[in-house]
Each structure stands twice: as structure tokens, then as C-alpha cells.
């Protein structure tokens, strides 16, 4: 049974010994970050701070900062269960026989259950406030010394396309300017920015926005997932949960939010207004620079009677976001393979902050196949941001850094096997000479064929015979050695 809200998830973490509760008073300016950073770097527990200076609300952090907690959040024993679930739906074909139709019924039944469900009353609206400095009561962090101020770092920002009415839910940092305004870090490639641009084009000056702080863990995960255009994040959450996400209409804007949210901010963005946002200590491990972004005006705050404020800190990896990104990598691999069946596996190393490098293994079928895959990835969704693509043969464990380094350092002739090109880059890329655009490199780490210019026979790998391996394993204790 999926957790219905953040409070339920916190209780589950408590039961599973995955939560440490801190009763000492702590400062939201820098102190919580330093505590969290020491914990997350050793894959430690989630933290619940009960006394945050300047606020009455407890603060939860590092909720997803381990492989086990990611599994608990998604209600599985292993992330492969989720990827197999997606894979089974991607394999659905038009049934030709009655037996095929019967096999399809359970999947159709699940699809009928997953669309969001509208409700009239909701826990997130137990308290409604419209007067005063609404943000001042929240325990919002300043994460790093060079940050421009305090930031809301784990919001579910909800907007609607003014043309189609389709919803987008994204996670964009929000710098707090004062008790009623924040920045809205809508980068140029993000769907929220697309809604903003279309409002400007249509002459809609006041763009309605709702921000949910704390929802059920699956909805929080869905908000950071790189879904294909037009796929509703709450629909995807319902698919992962196996039951619908309950939504309630906001009090002051024509948008819907998860009914089980802890806190909701309602307001608008004036499409003609921008303000300097940043610097901000980002997931790259460097500060992203100050730049003008839209401004969000908070007109109403609704919440539970006793909410938990969720937050996260990004910085030099590994941080909590690395585990979210690894889950995305594993879960969305079937979708990538459905488009490009030659891909066997994929690895986005944490150290590459998930946009700087991707390793893929392929079933190589023809000369220069690796270069074809490089171009495929640079043209597919958010993989377009990858600066470096390394392509390996199907039998390489691309999650083993020793093996991939050995293969790359030995298999590559720089002139023959390295491809340079140009293309779009993530807005937070620090090495590019200009915003949003720069050079890319593809490296063919596969075994080379004569048709690819290899004039000598490619040597076989050194591998001991299986018979001798089994013999030595069987006699290991007889040798007087430990740990075979």
C-alpha cells in the first residue's frame, strides 16, 4: 500500500529505522546543511528536525538519500520492479486472440484506476491564510555561505498550458526575496518556462501558479522525473502507486494540488516582471551565477494543522538528489530501450552530475554503430544535455568504474574513436564559454572491426577457463586461504 502523504512516509521511515529525530534547536541558515551534508555523504538516515529557529514547523530532509529509502518511497523491494512494470506496458500489442485479450485485462483495469481523483475537502486546506508575510513562518534554508539568501528547494510547482490546459508539475528552486515573493527558477528548457512563454505570447500577464510543499513520496518523485511532453506527472504517480492521486482545487487560483500536501502556496507570476536570482550552491558542486528570472507572488498559504516542511540540499555529489537521479536512470531505461533496442544498459555517474557524462553499452551490429548511438542520445529528451557519451560493448559492466576505465583506456584510438560536435547544454553547465550551448564529445570504447579501420586483429580478453575456476573455488580451503 503506497504512503498517502509525507507524514505517513516519515512514520514508515521511523518504523524502518531509517529516520533520526533531532530535538536540539538548529539554525536554518547553514547549520542544517552542514549536519545533512555529513550524514548524506555516508548514506546515512533521513533527518527530522523538530525545533528549527524561527519556525513552529518540523523540517524533514534527506528523505530519499539512500537506495533503500528510494525503494521504500516507491513501495518496492528493488527499483527493477518499477522498470519491469513500465516495460510490461511498453510491450502491450493489439490482441489478436481471445487469450491475448484476457491477458490484457489486468493492465486495462490498472489504467482505469490511475487518473487523478478530484475531491472537495482536503487536509492541505485545514488552515487558510491570506494576510501578512506568509513565507516567514516556514523553516526555509540558506544552504551555502555564498547563496543569495534562503531557498525553497523541494517544491512541486504546478502550472497550466494556456493553450491546451495541460498540467505540468516541476521542481524548481525558489529564492525567497521577502515574506510574499520568491524567484522562480524556470530554465529555458523546462516545461514551466514553456507555459510562461506561451502566456507572454498570448498577452496573459498574470500567470497562475500553485506550489505544493510535501506530498506523497511517489508524487514528489514524479515531479523530478523527465517525463515525455504531455504526460501528466500526477497520472504517472498514479501509475506507479497503482491508485489515483487525490487532487483538490486551490482556494484562490484555478489549479489543483495534491489533497494530501503538507503546505500549499497559491499565487501568480507577472510575465513582464523579472528579478536577479542567485547565486545558489548547485548540484554541480559549484555556485550557479546570478541571473534574471521570473518572480512568484504568494497570495495565499494553505496547510495542514501540523505540517512537516520538506527540503533538500544540493551540492558536491553525492547528495540526496543523486539517489533520485539514479532511480530515474533505472526506471526510465525501458523507455529508452523501447526507442533504441540496441542499448543494453546505461549509467549516469553521480560525479558527472547526470548531465556531464553518460555511459552506455550496446549490442553492436554494424560499423560505426557506436557513433550512431551517440547522436541518438544527443537527440533524445533531456539526454540532449550530455556533454560526454562513452559507448561500450554489450558485455561490459558499465557500473564498474574499474572495468570501464580499463576498456576506455585500452580500446580507444583518439583520432579514430573520438567524435566532437556541438549542441545544447544544461543552463547550469559551468565549463561552457556561453550559456546553453557548447561542445560535446563522443568516445567509442567498443572493440573495433576491420570495417572501422582496424588493420590488425583485435585481441581476445584474457579469461581463465570455467573448469579451472570451478576447480580452484572447490579446493580453496584446502590451500589454507581465506575469502575465495
Secondary structure, DSSP 4 states (H G I P E B T S, - for coil): ---SSHHHHHHHHHHTT-EEEE-S-B-TBTHHHHHHHHHHTTT--EEEES-BTT-SSEEEE-TT-SHHHHHHHHT-SSTHHHHHHHHHHHT-----SHHHHHHHHHHHHHHHH-S-EEES--GGGSEEE-SS-GGGGS-PBB-STTSSS-EE-S-EEEEE-TTT--EEEE---EEEEETTEEEE---TTSHHHHHHHHHHHTT--EEEEEEEES--HHHHHHHHS-PPTT--HHHHHHHHHTSPPEEEE-SSSS-EEETT-SEEEEEEEEEEEEEEE--EE-TTSSEEPPEEEEEEEEEEEEE-TT-EEE-----SSSSHHHHHHHHHHHHHHHHHHHH-TTEEEEE--GGGTTTSEEEEEE---STTHHHHHHHHHHTSGGGGG-SEEEEEETTS-TT-HHHHHHHHHHH--HHHHEEEEEEE--TT-SSSSBTTEEEEEEEE-SPPPGGGT--SPPPPP----HHHHHHHHHHGGGGT-S--
